[in-house]
């Protein structure tokens, strides 16, 4: 599993509870579970569900989804991806 932490800037007009949690996808991996804590939506995905993600020190992953009103959302971050398969 890997975790994405979703936050919004002040005054954006949406609350974390406005997200249609079931719609969240990260690089084609569908969300497995979500929770809201400390002003963050915590979304968990299965690592093996990632598609086309290279290894490296500066890999950008994108989380896409929608709000309950149908408005699309997208956010991204740059992470380090290692391949620990033996």
C-alpha positions in Angstrom: 0.0 0.0 0.0 1.0 3.6 -0.5 -0.8 6.7 0.9 -1.7 10.0 -0.6 -2.5 13.0 1.7 -4.9 15.4 0.2 -5.2 19.0 1.5 -6.9 22.1 0.2 -5.7 25.7 0.5 -7.7 28.1 2.7 -10.7 29.6 0.9 -10.8 27.2 -2.0 -14.5 26.7 -1.6 -14.5 23.0 -1.0 -14.2 20.8 2.1 -12.5 17.4 2.2 -15.9 15.8 2.9 -17.0 17.2 -0.5 -14.8 14.7 -2.3 -16.4 11.6 -3.9 -13.8 9.3 -2.3 -14.7 6.3 -4.4 -13.7 8.3 -7.5 -10.0 8.7 -6.5 -7.4 7.2 -8.8 -3.6 7.5 -8.7 -1.8 6.5 -12.0 -4.7 4.1 -12.7 -4.7 2.6 -9.2 -8.2 2.9 -7.7 -8.5 4.0 -4.1 -8.8 1.2 -1.5 -9.7 3.2 1.6 -10.0 6.8 2.8 -10.2 8.7 6.1 -10.2 12.3 7.1 -7.8 13.3 10.0 -6.0 16.5 10.9 -7.4 18.5 7.9 -6.2 15.9 5.4 -7.9 13.2 3.4 -5.8 10.1 3.7 -6.2 7.9 0.6 -4.7 4.4 0.4 -3.9 2.6 -2.8 -2.4 -0.8 -3.7 1.2 -0.4 -5.0 0.8 -3.3 -7.4 -2.1 -1.4 -9.1 0.1 1.4 -10.3 0.5 1.4 -14.1 3.5 2.8 -15.9 5.3 4.4 -13.0 9.1 4.5 -13.4 11.6 4.2 -10.6 13.7 7.3 -9.7 14.3 10.1 -7.3 11.9 12.7 -8.9 8.8 10.8 -10.1 5.5 12.8 -10.3 2.4 10.9 -9.3 -1.1 12.4 -9.9 -4.3 11.8 -8.0 -7.5 12.5 -9.9 -11.1 12.3 -8.9 -14.2 14.4 -8.5 -16.2 16.2 -6.0 -19.7 15.1 -5.1 -21.1 17.9 -7.3 -19.2 16.4 -10.3 -16.4 18.9 -10.5 -13.1 17.3 -11.3 -10.1 17.5 -9.0 -6.4 16.8 -9.6 -3.3 17.0 -7.5 0.2 15.8 -7.8 3.5 15.5 -5.9 7.0 14.4 -6.7 8.3 11.4 -4.8 11.1 8.8 -4.8 10.1 5.5 -6.3 12.3 2.4 -5.6 12.0 -1.1 -7.1 12.4 -3.6 -4.3 11.3 -6.6 -6.3 13.8 -9.5 -6.1 
